[in-house]
Amino acid sequence: MILVVGDYMIDRYWFGEVSRISPEAPVPVVKINRIEDRDGAAANVTANCKAMGAEVVNHYGAGEPIVKIRVIGKNQQVARVDFDHPQEPIQTLGQVLEKINIIIFSDYGKGALSNIDKLIQEAKDRGIMILVDPKGHDYSRYKGADVVKPNADEMREMVGGWGNEEELRAKATKLMQESQIRSILLTRAAEGMTLFTKNTAIHIPSTAREVYDVSGAGDTAIAALAVCLDKGYSLEDSARIANRAAGLSVAKFGTSLIHEHEIFN
């Protein structure tokens, strides 16, 4: 069983039509004709794990949900409105850990995982595999994690950039040693992913045929990684399937679900 822990969000989409410019300011007027709510952040990870056939439970930070409203007109995003309500820090994971094989920490920096170092130690004491979707530049918070999955921007924030693949590998290795992280799965958008372990760096080319919307692709990737590991796949094979899942996700609009048959066909 998989446990998803982190910040809870609602991705709300206001779909409409743009037919004129406001007389009050040079901005489009969107006539809304449909509103749709989708799970966001850690909730999107949970939803994707379920869609991929896994047994999953969740533990989100308490407090008023964070809501991100995307205004869509003419099939494109016109504006985004955020209601960022701080999430209360999760203090303990409790007895649910008795049934858990893998934990995904989905860190969006909204407060739920302020104590993530303690939560990781709590899970490590029970021998549970730990995956982290990180936020910020202090990776020492994720000490002991089995896999940390930054995107390219997050990796640059942490290590200061790189000039070539050799330098990237050296910096990734140093980061793993200093932070005591077992492996890094770096997502690189159109360049695919690179899996760094203690002794290897395996590049996985992107499988995306078209990129329509990158929203939630990272959530999809870490969900697929966890589902595959929970099924007994190797880390490398799990990363390859996660890469495939992310490629399918970016071809869909908004935060979306990838289903079991799409990646295990």
C-alpha positions in Angstrom: 0.0 0.0 0.0 1.1 3.6 -0.8 0.7 6.6 1.5 0.7 10.1 0.1 1.6 12.9 2.5 1.7 16.6 1.8 -0.1 19.8 0.8 -3.7 19.6 -0.4 -4.9 21.8 -3.3 -7.9 22.2 -5.5 -7.2 23.1 -9.1 -10.4 24.9 -10.3 -10.9 25.6 -13.9 -13.2 28.3 -15.2 -13.8 27.6 -18.9 -15.3 30.3 -21.1 -15.2 32.3 -24.2 -13.4 35.6 -25.1 -15.3 37.8 -27.4 -14.3 41.3 -26.4 -11.8 43.5 -24.5 -12.9 45.2 -21.3 -13.7 48.9 -21.7 -12.2 49.4 -18.2 -8.7 48.1 -19.0 -6.9 46.4 -21.9 -7.8 42.9 -20.7 -10.0 40.2 -22.2 -13.5 39.6 -20.9 -14.1 35.9 -20.3 -17.7 34.7 -20.3 -17.7 31.7 -18.1 -19.8 28.7 -19.1 -18.3 25.8 -17.1 -16.5 25.3 -13.8 -14.5 22.1 -13.1 -12.6 21.1 -9.9 -9.7 18.7 -10.0 -7.4 17.3 -7.3 -4.2 19.2 -7.1 -0.7 18.8 -5.5 -0.6 15.8 -3.1 -4.3 15.0 -3.9 -3.4 14.8 -7.6 -0.6 12.3 -6.7 -3.2 10.2 -4.7 -5.7 10.3 -7.6 -3.1 9.2 -10.1 -2.0 6.3 -7.8 -5.6 5.1 -7.7 -6.1 5.5 -11.4 -2.9 3.4 -12.0 -4.4 0.6 -9.9 -2.6 1.0 -6.6 -4.1 0.8 -3.1 -3.4 4.2 -1.6 -4.3 6.3 1.5 -3.4 9.9 2.2 -2.5 12.3 5.0 -2.8 16.0 4.1 -2.1 19.1 6.1 -5.1 20.5 8.0 -6.6 23.9 7.3 -8.5 25.6 4.6 -7.7 24.1 1.1 -5.4 26.0 -1.2 -7.3 26.8 -4.3 -5.8 27.7 -7.7 -8.3 29.1 -10.2 -7.3 29.0 -13.9 -9.4 31.1 -16.2 -9.5 29.5 -19.6 -10.6 31.3 -22.8 -10.1 30.4 -26.4 -8.5 27.1 -25.3 -5.7 28.8 -23.4 -5.1 30.1 -19.9 -5.9 33.8 -19.6 -5.2 34.2 -15.9 -4.6 32.3 -12.7 -5.9 33.3 -9.3 -4.4 31.7 -6.1 -5.9 31.4 -2.7 -2.8 30.3 -0.7 -4.0 29.2 2.7 -1.1 27.9 4.9 -1.4 24.3 5.8 -0.9 23.1 9.3 2.3 21.0 9.8 1.7 17.3 10.0 3.1 16.1 13.4 3.1 12.4 13.0 2.1 9.7 10.5 0.7 7.4 13.2 -0.5 3.8 13.1 -1.3 3.9 9.3 2.4 3.1 8.8 1.8 -0.5 9.8 0.2 -1.2 6.4 2.4 1.0 4.2 5.2 -0.2 1.8 5.9 3.2 0.2 5.4 6.8 1.2 5.3 9.7 -1.3 6.0 13.1 0.3 4.5 15.7 -2.0 6.1 19.0 -0.9 4.6 22.2 -2.3 6.1 24.4 0.4 2.7 25.3 1.8 3.4 24.2 5.4 2.1 20.6 5.7 5.6 19.2 5.5 7.4 21.7 7.7 8.4 18.7 9.9 9.3 16.4 7.0 12.7 15.5 8.5 10.9 14.0 11.5 8.3 12.3 9.4 11.0 10.7 7.2 12.8 9.4 10.3 9.5 8.0 11.6 9.0 6.1 8.3 12.7 5.0 8.1 12.4 3.4 11.6 9.7 1.1 10.1 11.8 0.3 7.0 9.4 2.0 4.6 10.6 3.2 1.1 10.5 7.0 0.9 9.9 9.1 -2.3 10.0 12.9 -2.2 8.8 15.5 -4.6 10.9 18.4 -3.2 10.6 22.1 -2.8 13.2 24.7 -2.0 17.0 24.5 -1.8 17.6 22.7 1.5 17.7 19.0 0.6 19.1 18.1 4.1 15.4 18.1 5.1 15.0 15.0 3.0 17.9 13.1 4.6 17.3 9.3 4.4 15.0 9.4 1.4 15.3 6.6 -1.1 14.4 8.8 -4.2 14.1 12.6 -4.5 12.5 13.8 -7.7 13.3 17.4 -8.6 12.7 19.1 -11.9 15.4 20.9 -13.7 14.6 24.3 -12.1 14.6 22.8 -8.6 17.9 21.1 -9.2 19.5 24.3 -10.4 18.2 26.1 -7.3 20.0 23.5 -5.2 23.3 22.9 -7.0 23.8 26.2 -8.8 23.5 25.0 -12.4 25.8 22.9 -14.6 27.6 23.3 -17.9 27.5 19.7 -19.2 26.3 16.2 -18.2 29.6 15.3 -16.5 29.3 18.4 -14.2 25.6 17.6 -13.6 26.5 14.0 -12.5 29.3 15.3 -10.2 26.9 17.7 -8.5 24.1 15.2 -8.2 26.6 12.7 -6.6 27.8 15.3 -4.2 24.2 16.3 -3.3 23.3 12.7 -2.6 26.4 12.2 -0.4 25.9 15.4 1.6 22.1 14.9 2.0 22.3 11.1 2.5 19.7 10.6 -0.3 20.0 7.2 -2.0 19.0 8.4 -5.6 17.8 11.3 -7.6 15.3 11.1 -10.4 15.7 14.4 -12.3 12.8 15.3 -14.6 13.9 17.4 -17.5 10.8 18.2 -19.5 11.5 17.7 -23.3 14.8 16.1 -22.4 13.2 13.2 -20.5 14.6 12.1 -17.1 18.0 11.2 -15.6 18.2 8.7 -12.8 21.2 9.2 -10.5 22.3 6.5 -8.0 25.6 6.1 -6.1 27.4 4.5 -9.1 25.3 5.3 -12.2 23.6 8.0 -14.2 20.9 6.6 -16.6 19.3 9.0 -19.1 15.8 8.2 -20.2 14.7 10.1 -23.3 11.2 11.8 -23.3 8.4 9.8 -24.9 6.1 12.8 -25.2 4.7 13.2 -28.7 3.2 16.6 -28.0 3.2 19.0 -25.1 -0.1 20.6 -24.4 0.0 21.3 -20.7 2.7 20.5 -18.2 0.5 21.1 -15.1 0.6 18.1 -12.8 3.2 16.1 -14.8 5.5 15.9 -11.9 2.7 14.5 -9.7 1.9 11.9 -12.3 5.6 10.9 -12.6 6.1 10.3 -8.9 2.8 8.5 -8.6 3.8 6.1 -11.5 7.2 5.6 -9.9 5.7 4.6 -6.6 3.1 2.3 -8.2 5.8 0.5 -10.1 8.0 0.1 -7.1 5.0 -1.2 -5.1 4.5 -3.8 -7.8 8.1 -5.0 -7.5 9.7 -3.3 -10.5 13.3 -2.2 -10.3 14.1 1.4 -9.8 15.3 1.8 -13.3 12.2 0.2 -14.9 10.0 2.2 -12.6 11.7 5.4 -13.7 11.2 4.4 -17.4 7.5 3.9 -16.8 7.3 7.1 -14.8 8.8 8.9 -17.8 6.2 7.3 -20.1 3.4 8.4 -17.7 4.7 12.0 -17.6 4.8 12.0 -21.4 1.1 11.0 -21.5 0.3 13.6 -18.9 1.7 16.6 -20.8 -0.5 15.7 -23.8 -3.6 16.3 -21.7 -5.1 19.5 -20.5 -4.5 20.6 -16.9 -4.0 18.3 -13.9 -5.1 15.0 -15.4 -5.2 11.2 -14.6 -3.1 8.5 -16.3 -4.8 5.1 -16.0 -3.4 1.7 -15.4 -4.0 0.5 -19.0 -2.1 3.4 -20.4 1.2 2.6 -18.8 1.0 -1.2 -18.2 -0.4 -2.1 -21.6 
